[in-house]
């Protein structure tokens, strides 16, 4: 008999966070156990796809969590490729894409499955996500638009957690509602949707891959719903915060690809115009910081490389 829920986690040098994540899973299905090495209920399978970690992540999982199905011999498939690989091996009718830097709250996995059963129209479902201190973390968003692209460069004109940047108001996280797209760190989807739209577009690498998938799901007629009944804590930006300039370059490359793929040439052309003006502003600000010795030569070099990569996207 297949499991009720498949969890897919992609790791990359995640030894400092994956232990707490995996240890939280049994209680997430209301199956608390004293020793997390014991097998958990057959209702849940946990798949970990390791993207070539060099910090001992696979060994830790093999040693401490023998009930995990671990795949670790394929190199770095990046976020989209690693998750797609895991999806292909998932056996349940519900599949939960989960980041390694998360903690599942007790009963939250079962709550997600019960919510999915009560809402068959929902192809994708988002839980409530909290920051480590317990404050709300936005994990549902409106689709990208040119106004958001503008504020991305001129962030002083609109707070990052404002409607101008695609955020839903905090009070909307207290009720069940529709969402346009869901953060891939905690995203439940149905096997029927996966069979219709088989996974994320791996051309994105990182950033916008789940946005694109959600966009295609809504165009195919699926609803995307949010429920506050399931709660996950997300540390946030575990793999991408180590090199902010490279992450920024990849973000804007993926944004350009998303516009070309989904919005057509006219909007893409306007995006490129916004990008040129935005990069000019960033460059002026960076050079001022370098001249006033607030930015050292190495950071200047990394930022200039990032700006060039963004311009070429």
Residue pairs with C-beta under 8 A, 6 or more apart in sequence:
1 42
2 91
2 92
2 93
3 42
3 43
3 44
3 45
3 91
3 92
4 43
4 44
4 92
4 93
4 94
4 113
5 29
5 43
5 44
5 45
5 92
5 94
5 95
5 96
5 109
5 112
5 113
6 44
6 45
6 46
6 47
6 90
6 91
6 92
6 94
6 95
6 96
7 25
7 44
7 45
7 46
7 47
7 95
7 96
7 98
7 109
8 47
8 49
8 83
8 86
8 87
8 90
8 95
8 96
8 97
8 98
9 18
9 21
9 22
9 46
9 47
9 48
9 49
9 86
9 98
9 99
9 100
10 48
10 49
10 50
10 51
10 77
10 79
10 82
10 83
10 86
10 99
10 100
11 18
11 48
11 49
11 50
11 51
11 53
11 57
11 61
11 100
12 50
12 51
12 52
12 53
12 57
12 76
12 239
13 53
13 54
13 55
13 57
13 239
14 53
14 55
14 57
14 100
14 101
14 238
14 239
15 53
15 55
15 56
15 57
15 60
16 55
17 100
17 101
17 235
17 238
18 48
18 57
18 60
18 61
18 100
19 60
19 64
20 103
21 98
21 99
21 100
21 101
21 102
21 103
21 104
22 36
22 46
22 48
22 61
22 64
22 65
22 68
23 36
24 102
24 103
24 104
24 105
25 40
25 44
25 46
25 104
25 109
26 32
26 33
26 36
26 40
26 41
27 104
27 106
27 107
28 44
28 104
28 105
28 106
28 107
28 108
28 109
28 110
29 40
29 41
29 43
29 44
29 107
29 109
29 110
30 106
30 107
30 110
31 40
31 41
31 44
32 106
33 40
36 64
36 65
37 64
37 65
37 66
37 67
38 67
39 66
39 67
40 46
40 67
44 109
45 69
45 90
45 91
45 92
46 65
46 67
46 68
46 69
47 68
47 69
47 71
47 86
47 89
47 90
48 61
48 68
48 69
48 70
48 71
48 72
48 86
49 71
49 72
49 74
49 77
49 82
49 83
49 85
49 86
50 57
50 58
50 61
50 70
50 71
50 72
51 75
51 76
51 77
51 78
51 82
52 75
52 76
53 72
58 70
58 72
61 68
61 70
62 70
69 89
71 85
71 86
71 89
74 85
76 82
77 84
77 85
77 202
78 202
78 205
78 206
79 184
79 200
79 205
79 206
79 209
80 199
80 200
80 201
80 202
80 204
80 205
80 206
80 209
81 202
83 97
83 184
83 199
83 200
84 198
84 199
84 200
84 202
87 95
87 194
87 198
87 199
90 191
92 191
93 190
93 191
93 192
94 112
94 113
94 116
94 188
94 189
94 190
94 191
95 188
95 189
95 190
95 191
95 194
96 109
96 112
96 186
96 187
96 188
97 184
97 185
97 186
97 187
97 188
97 189
97 210
98 104
98 185
98 186
98 232
99 184
99 185
99 186
99 234
99 238
100 238
101 234
101 235
101 236
101 238
102 185
102 186
102 232
102 233
102 234
102 235
103 232
103 233
104 232
105 230
105 231
105 232
105 233
108 127
108 230
108 231
108 232
109 230
111 127
111 227
111 229
111 230
112 125
112 127
112 188
112 227
112 230
115 122
115 125
115 225
115 227
115 229
115 230
116 122
116 125
116 188
116 190
119 125
119 223
119 225
121 222
121 223
122 190
122 222
122 223
122 224
122 225
123 189
123 190
123 192
123 193
123 217
123 220
123 222
123 223
123 224
124 182
124 187
124 188
124 189
124 190
124 193
124 214
124 217
124 222
124 224
124 225
125 182
125 187
125 188
125 189
125 224
125 225
125 226
125 227
126 139
126 140
126 179
126 182
126 183
126 186
126 187
126 188
126 224
126 225
126 226
126 227
127 139
127 186
127 188
127 226
127 227
127 229
127 230
127 231
127 232
128 136
128 173
128 226
128 227
128 228
128 229
128 230
128 231
128 232
129 136
129 137
129 138
129 139
129 183
129 185
129 186
129 231
129 232
129 233
129 234
130 136
130 137
130 231
130 232
130 233
130 234
131 137
131 233
131 234
131 236
132 233
132 235
136 170
136 173
137 234
137 236
138 161
138 167
138 168
138 183
139 182
139 183
139 185
139 186
139 234
140 168
140 179
140 180
140 181
140 182
140 183
140 224
140 226
141 166
141 167
141 168
141 179
141 180
141 181
141 182
141 183
141 211
142 166
142 167
142 168
142 180
142 181
143 166
143 180
143 181
143 211
143 215
144 166
144 208
144 211
144 255
144 258
144 259
145 166
146 267
146 270
146 271
146 274
147 164
148 164
148 165
148 166
149 255
149 271
149 274
149 275
150 274
150 278
151 157
151 158
151 164
151 165
152 165
152 278
153 274
153 275
153 277
153 278
153 279
153 281
153 282
154 278
154 281
157 164
158 164
158 165
159 165
160 167
161 167
163 169
168 177
168 179
172 226
173 226
173 228
174 228
175 228
176 225
176 226
176 227
176 228
177 225
177 226
178 223
178 224
178 225
178 226
179 224
179 225
179 226
180 214
180 218
180 224
181 210
181 211
181 214
181 215
181 224
182 210
182 214
182 224
182 226
183 210
184 200
184 209
184 210
185 234
185 236
186 232
186 234
187 210
189 217
193 217
193 220
193 222
196 220
197 213
197 216
197 217
197 220
199 213
200 209
200 210
200 212
200 213
201 209
201 212
201 213
201 261
202 209
203 257
204 212
204 254
204 257
204 258
205 250
205 253
205 254
206 240
206 247
206 250
206 254
207 250
207 251
207 254
207 255
208 251
208 254
208 255
208 257
208 258
209 254
211 258
212 258
212 261
212 262
214 224
215 262
217 224
218 224
240 247
241 247
245 302
245 303
245 305
245 306
246 306
248 306
248 310
249 305
249 306
249 309
249 310
252 275
252 309
252 310
252 313
253 309
253 310
253 313
255 271
255 313
256 268
256 271
256 272
256 275
256 313
257 313
259 267
259 268
259 271
260 268
275 310
275 311
275 313
276 311
279 307
279 310
279 311
282 303
282 307
283 304
283 307
286 295
286 300
286 303
286 304
289 295
290 296
290 297
290 300
295 303
